[in-house]
Every structure is written in C-alpha cells, then in structure tokens.
Amino acid sequence: MKLHDYLQTYFSNPDVLAESFAERPFTLRLDLQKELYQIQHNSDELNMAYFEKVYQKSLTLFEDLFQEDDRLYLVVRVRKDRHSPPAKSTEIFERYLKNNKNRYTLEFEKKNVSDEEVIIQYARLLPNRQVIYYTKLLKAICNQDFPELYPRFKSRQTYYPEIFFVHADQDIILHIFDDRGCFILTNNEPRFEFLKEQYTPDLSESFPNQLEE
C-alpha cells in the first residue's frame, strides 16, 4: 500500500505528516534527555555525555517501537525554496539504506506551501528495520543543529529534512525532530494509553495535555 493510501485508511488523513502533531489526539511528546544539557556548565563546549544519552534513548525508543521483522515506511520531507536551483533530495535513502538502494519503490509527492516554498515528500515501504543504518540515521537527526558532530545531514536547503518512521502494522508514527525530543502518534486510545504508560518517565513537561489524567 502506498503511504498516501495508508495514512488515509488508518489515520483518516493522507496529510497527517504535514500537520502539527501537538494538535492531534493520541499524541505523546517525549524528551530524549531530562537531566543533562547540550552545553557543559560554565563552558562553551558541547556536553558529550548529554549527546550519548540522547543517542541511546533514541535508539532504545526506535527498537522498542519497531521490532526486527516489522514493516515500516521511511519518510523524508524536505522544505525548499521554489526558486533555488534543483538539488539532490534523496541522499538520505542513498546514505542510510543498505544493499540495493533502488530495490524499494520510492514514492514522491510535491506540494506548494507558498509562492516562495515547496515541500517534497519521499517515502519507501521497507520490509524491516534491518535494511536501514538506523543507528547512524538517528544520530544524524540528533546532531542536525551541531556542525561539530558527526554523522550529520548534508543539507543543501534552508531547512533540514524531517524524518518520520511509520509502523505499517501497528499504526504508530515516530518523529524524532532533533536532540530535544520526539512525537509518537497513534490512531486509537488503547494503544495511546499503553504507550503513555510505557514512556511515562520520558513525557515532556512542555506538552502538558498528555500528563493530565
């Protein structure tokens, strides 16, 4: 099933990835690290202990939600200046998928945001997480605001790409937006309550609605 049809069928909205998850029901926001900070105390140096914990939390979360044999959509959304020269936008699939990068059908969708900007969305349905260099990809997502760190996206656009992992069978969407945290979206209350209980210690205090009983 194509991603557009999947989202229409199971989330009643093919454009759900374009919306603010914070405004949708059955959404959790988690912090990837609550105790440490990006910068060392009384210093301009990066706090690598913070980043190591962020990397580990994102990896644990991903492996919790996507088991070894689960199918998933890998979705990349790129916001571009409509008047800029054409730029390569599929490098994430080329850099972070194993084996034959052309083996999986690439879905493409383009939407005009304004007279100045356009969003291009790519998606591939993958047989399991093992075909992704996902440890490296998760680190790149977390490192995107820190030029000193590697791996990191080679963005040629004004904005970094947005990455979504969509569980094709459990109807869970994971969006790690950067080192600060992530959103988890599902489509029904029982699964939402299960995930909420599982990740209670990581619930973000800046997203208070999920903390209410």
Buried (B, 14 or more C-beta within 10 A) or exposed (E): EBBBEBBBEBBEEBEBBEEEBEEBEBBBBBBBBBEBEBEBEEEEEBBEEBBEBBBEBBBEBBBEBBEEEBBBBBBBBBBBEEEEEEEEBBBBBEBBBEEEBEEBEEBEBEEEEEEEBBBBBBBBBBEEBEBBBBBEBBBBBBBBEBEEBEBBBEBEBEEBBBBBBBBBEBBBBBBBBBBBBBBBBBBEEEBBEEBBEEBEEBBBEEBEEBEEE
